Amino acid sequence: MEPDRREAERAGLCATCQYDRIVRSDRGSVFHQCQRAATDPSFPQYPNLPVLHCRGYELKSGGQASNTSGQK
Ligand code: SF4
């Protein structure tokens, strides 16, 4: 499986959400930071992945909707 696709499946909705910010550690680990958390504390800054349902999800421009159902 391609690394990008694997990462998208690991992150779930966050991978295609406009509020997602990818943070890479010095050791190469990848974290998904939710930008909504900065203004709304009900969102976790670092959500548990994969995020399968989220009331704050908005598709980022140019992105393809996350597909966690296995359909193409
Ligand atoms: S709003 Fe939801 S889907 Fe979007 S980055 Fe935050 S936790 Fe992920």
Backbone and ligand atoms as CSV (ligand in chain L), in Angstrom:
chain,resi,resn,atom,element,x,y,z
A,1,MET,N,N,0.852,-1.188,0.000
A,1,MET,CA,C,0.000,0.000,0.000
A,1,MET,C,C,0.896,1.249,0.000
A,2,GLU,N,N,0.498,2.299,-0.726
A,2,GLU,CA,C,1.308,3.519,-0.779
A,2,GLU,C,C,1.323,4.184,0.593
A,3,PRO,N,N,2.431,4.813,0.954
A,3,PRO,CA,C,2.510,5.457,2.279
A,3,PRO,C,C,1.428,6.496,2.501
A,4,ASP,N,N,1.114,7.329,1.479
A,4,ASP,CA,C,0.092,8.357,1.654
A,4,ASP,C,C,-1.263,7.746,1.949
A,5,ARG,N,N,-1.556,6.682,1.221
A,5,ARG,CA,C,-2.850,6.031,1.413
A,5,ARG,C,C,-2.922,5.369,2.786
A,6,ARG,N,N,-1.812,4.787,3.177
A,6,ARG,CA,C,-1.777,4.148,4.492
A,6,ARG,C,C,-2.000,5.199,5.583
A,7,GLU,N,N,-1.372,6.358,5.419
A,7,GLU,CA,C,-1.514,7.429,6.399
A,7,GLU,C,C,-2.958,7.935,6.414
A,8,ALA,N,N,-3.566,8.040,5.236
A,8,ALA,CA,C,-4.959,8.495,5.160
A,8,ALA,C,C,-5.878,7.513,5.869
A,9,GLU,N,N,-5.615,6.234,5.729
A,9,GLU,CA,C,-6.460,5.246,6.403
A,9,GLU,C,C,-6.219,5.270,7.901
A,10,ARG,N,N,-5.006,5.558,8.288
A,10,ARG,CA,C,-4.697,5.632,9.724
A,10,ARG,C,C,-5.408,6.818,10.365
A,11,ALA,N,N,-5.468,7.942,9.623
A,11,ALA,CA,C,-6.042,9.164,10.191
A,11,ALA,C,C,-7.548,9.225,10.048
A,12,GLY,N,N,-8.125,8.536,9.080
A,12,GLY,CA,C,-9.565,8.620,8.851
A,12,GLY,C,C,-9.938,9.993,8.305
A,13,LEU,N,N,-10.988,10.589,8.849
A,13,LEU,CA,C,-11.503,11.861,8.331
A,13,LEU,C,C,-10.467,12.976,8.394
A,14,CYS,N,N,-9.644,12.986,9.406
A,14,CYS,CA,C,-8.671,14.079,9.562
A,14,CYS,C,C,-7.786,14.219,8.324
A,15,ALA,N,N,-7.532,13.136,7.635
A,15,ALA,CA,C,-6.626,13.170,6.484
A,15,ALA,C,C,-7.118,14.095,5.383
A,16,THR,N,N,-8.421,14.285,5.302
A,16,THR,CA,C,-8.969,15.130,4.232
A,16,THR,C,C,-9.697,16.347,4.783
A,17,CYS,N,N,-9.523,16.629,6.055
A,17,CYS,CA,C,-10.243,17.748,6.680
A,17,CYS,C,C,-9.397,19.020,6.607
A,18,GLN,N,N,-10.054,20.121,6.347
A,18,GLN,CA,C,-9.316,21.387,6.233
A,18,GLN,C,C,-8.761,21.857,7.568
A,19,TYR,N,N,-9.228,21.294,8.671
A,19,TYR,CA,C,-8.733,21.718,9.979
A,19,TYR,C,C,-7.577,20.853,10.469
A,20,ASP,N,N,-7.187,19.897,9.660
A,20,ASP,CA,C,-6.089,19.012,10.053
A,20,ASP,C,C,-4.746,19.665,9.747
A,21,ARG,N,N,-3.836,19.545,10.696
A,21,ARG,CA,C,-2.468,19.994,10.439
A,21,ARG,C,C,-1.543,18.849,10.806
A,22,ILE,N,N,-0.690,18.478,9.868
A,22,ILE,CA,C,0.224,17.371,10.118
A,22,ILE,C,C,1.479,17.902,10.800
A,23,VAL,N,N,1.807,17.255,11.894
A,23,VAL,CA,C,2.998,17.618,12.663
A,23,VAL,C,C,3.934,16.423,12.629
A,24,ARG,N,N,5.169,16.670,12.243
A,24,ARG,CA,C,6.160,15.588,12.209
A,24,ARG,C,C,7.183,15.809,13.306
A,25,SER,N,N,7.438,14.760,14.052
A,25,SER,CA,C,8.443,14.876,15.110
A,25,SER,C,C,9.840,14.696,14.507
A,26,ASP,N,N,10.836,15.037,15.303
A,26,ASP,CA,C,12.226,14.863,14.860
A,26,ASP,C,C,12.527,13.404,14.529
A,27,ARG,N,N,11.781,12.511,15.127
A,27,ARG,CA,C,12.040,11.081,14.921
A,27,ARG,C,C,11.217,10.509,13.780
A,28,GLY,N,N,10.487,11.388,13.095
A,28,GLY,CA,C,9.764,10.928,11.915
A,28,GLY,C,C,8.332,10.499,12.172
A,29,SER,N,N,7.882,10.595,13.424
A,29,SER,CA,C,6.488,10.245,13.706
A,29,SER,C,C,5.570,11.336,13.158
A,30,VAL,N,N,4.394,10.931,12.749
A,30,VAL,CA,C,3.424,11.872,12.175
A,30,VAL,C,C,2.220,11.967,13.107
A,31,PHE,N,N,1.869,13.214,13.444
A,31,PHE,CA,C,0.706,13.458,14.285
A,31,PHE,C,C,-0.273,14.341,13.538
A,32,HIS,N,N,-1.544,14.150,13.831
A,32,HIS,CA,C,-2.574,14.992,13.221
A,32,HIS,C,C,-3.120,15.919,14.299
A,33,GLN,N,N,-2.925,17.208,14.087
A,33,GLN,CA,C,-3.379,18.205,15.043
A,33,GLN,C,C,-4.645,18.859,14.510
A,34,CYS,N,N,-5.669,18.936,15.349
A,34,CYS,CA,C,-6.934,19.536,14.936
A,34,CYS,C,C,-6.911,21.042,15.216
A,35,GLN,N,N,-7.045,21.835,14.170
A,35,GLN,CA,C,-7.003,23.285,14.334
A,35,GLN,C,C,-8.277,23.840,14.972
A,36,ARG,N,N,-9.335,23.062,14.969
A,36,ARG,CA,C,-10.567,23.509,15.635
A,36,ARG,C,C,-10.354,23.580,17.143
A,37,ALA,N,N,-9.448,22.786,17.650
A,37,ALA,CA,C,-9.213,22.746,19.097
A,37,ALA,C,C,-8.748,24.096,19.632
A,38,ALA,N,N,-8.151,24.910,18.770
A,38,ALA,CA,C,-7.646,26.215,19.211
A,38,ALA,C,C,-8.773,27.160,19.599
A,39,THR,N,N,-9.936,26.993,18.992
A,39,THR,CA,C,-11.051,27.896,19.269
A,39,THR,C,C,-12.228,27.186,19.942
A,40,ASP,N,N,-12.210,25.864,19.909
A,40,ASP,CA,C,-13.307,25.107,20.509
A,40,ASP,C,C,-12.713,23.950,21.308
A,41,PRO,N,N,-12.676,24.101,22.636
A,41,PRO,CA,C,-12.035,23.077,23.467
A,41,PRO,C,C,-12.744,21.727,23.460
A,42,SER,N,N,-13.918,21.652,22.835
A,42,SER,CA,C,-14.585,20.350,22.775
A,42,SER,C,C,-13.929,19.434,21.738
A,43,PHE,N,N,-13.038,20.028,20.916
A,43,PHE,CA,C,-12.280,19.204,19.975
A,43,PHE,C,C,-10.917,18.894,20.587
A,44,PRO,N,N,-10.488,17.646,20.505
A,44,PRO,CA,C,-9.166,17.314,21.038
A,44,PRO,C,C,-8.065,17.873,20.133
A,45,GLN,N,N,-7.004,18.364,20.724
A,45,GLN,CA,C,-5.911,18.896,19.911
A,45,GLN,C,C,-5.280,17.782,19.073
A,46,TYR,N,N,-5.148,16.616,19.685
A,46,TYR,CA,C,-4.617,15.461,18.951
A,46,TYR,C,C,-5.649,14.344,19.045
A,47,PRO,N,N,-6.539,14.244,18.047
A,47,PRO,CA,C,-7.617,13.257,18.133
A,47,PRO,C,C,-7.103,11.820,18.070
A,48,ASN,N,N,-7.860,10.938,18.671
A,48,ASN,CA,C,-7.555,9.514,18.557
A,48,ASN,C,C,-7.865,9.070,17.144
A,49,LEU,N,N,-6.918,8.419,16.538
A,49,LEU,CA,C,-7.068,8.001,15.135
A,49,LEU,C,C,-7.411,6.528,15.032
A,50,PRO,N,N,-8.120,6.131,14.007
A,50,PRO,CA,C,-8.702,6.978,12.983
A,50,PRO,C,C,-9.976,7.663,13.460
A,51,VAL,N,N,-10.183,8.901,13.002
A,51,VAL,CA,C,-11.434,9.599,13.288
A,51,VAL,C,C,-12.452,9.158,12.236
A,52,LEU,N,N,-13.507,8.509,12.684
A,52,LEU,CA,C,-14.512,7.985,11.742
A,52,LEU,C,C,-15.755,8.857,11.678
A,53,HIS,N,N,-16.017,9.594,12.734
A,53,HIS,CA,C,-17.160,10.515,12.759
A,53,HIS,C,C,-16.697,11.793,13.427
A,54,CYS,N,N,-17.030,12.926,12.842
A,54,CYS,CA,C,-16.640,14.187,13.465
A,54,CYS,C,C,-17.604,15.275,13.023
A,55,ARG,N,N,-18.190,15.960,13.995
A,55,ARG,CA,C,-19.149,17.022,13.672
A,55,ARG,C,C,-18.448,18.230,13.081
A,56,GLY,N,N,-17.135,18.330,13.240
A,56,GLY,CA,C,-16.417,19.501,12.732
A,56,GLY,C,C,-15.778,19.291,11.375
A,57,TYR,N,N,-15.929,18.101,10.820
A,57,TYR,CA,C,-15.247,17.782,9.570
A,57,TYR,C,C,-15.706,18.670,8.424
A,58,GLU,N,N,-14.741,19.204,7.699
A,58,GLU,CA,C,-15.022,19.920,6.441
A,58,GLU,C,C,-13.947,19.543,5.451
A,59,LEU,N,N,-14.378,19.126,4.298
A,59,LEU,CA,C,-13.441,18.695,3.261
A,59,LEU,C,C,-12.537,19.856,2.854
A,60,LYS,N,N,-11.233,19.602,2.874
A,60,LYS,CA,C,-10.327,20.673,2.457
A,60,LYS,C,C,-10.392,20.848,0.949
A,61,SER,N,N,-10.167,22.076,0.504
A,61,SER,CA,C,-10.273,22.342,-0.928
A,61,SER,C,C,-9.228,21.524,-1.675
A,62,GLY,N,N,-9.667,20.957,-2.768
A,62,GLY,CA,C,-8.766,20.133,-3.567
A,62,GLY,C,C,-8.625,18.717,-3.052
A,63,GLY,N,N,-9.279,18.438,-1.931
A,63,GLY,CA,C,-9.180,17.092,-1.364
A,63,GLY,C,C,-10.301,16.198,-1.842
A,64,GLN,N,N,-10.093,14.926,-1.638
A,64,GLN,CA,C,-11.135,13.957,-1.966
A,64,GLN,C,C,-11.710,13.484,-0.654
A,65,ALA,N,N,-13.012,13.344,-0.617
A,65,ALA,CA,C,-13.660,12.912,0.609
A,65,ALA,C,C,-13.061,11.607,1.086
A,66,SER,N,N,-12.847,11.553,2.390
A,66,SER,CA,C,-12.301,10.339,2.961
A,66,SER,C,C,-13.307,9.206,2.775
A,67,ASN,N,N,-12.793,8.060,2.394
A,67,ASN,CA,C,-13.691,6.943,2.154
A,67,ASN,C,C,-13.280,5.800,3.067
A,68,THR,N,N,-14.018,5.655,4.134
A,68,THR,CA,C,-13.682,4.605,5.085
A,68,THR,C,C,-14.598,3.406,4.946
A,69,SER,N,N,-15.460,3.444,3.933
A,69,SER,CA,C,-16.399,2.344,3.785
A,69,SER,C,C,-15.844,1.247,2.890
A,70,GLY,N,N,-14.714,1.493,2.258
A,70,GLY,CA,C,-14.121,0.483,1.401
A,70,GLY,C,C,-14.584,0.546,-0.027
A,71,GLN,N,N,-15.492,1.465,-0.362
A,71,GLN,CA,C,-15.946,1.597,-1.742
A,71,GLN,C,C,-15.020,2.516,-2.507
A,72,LYS,N,N,-15.082,2.426,-3.828
A,72,LYS,CA,C,-14.245,3.315,-4.619
A,72,LYS,C,C,-15.099,4.388,-5.262
L,1,SF4,S1,S,-12.433,18.843,12.789
L,1,SF4,FE1,FE,-12.574,16.628,13.144
L,1,SF4,S2,S,-11.976,15.663,11.208
L,1,SF4,FE2,FE,-11.289,17.818,11.168
L,1,SF4,S3,S,-9.167,17.763,11.928
L,1,SF4,FE3,FE,-10.491,18.175,13.689
L,1,SF4,S4,S,-10.897,16.125,14.566
L,1,SF4,FE4,FE,-10.111,15.811,12.470
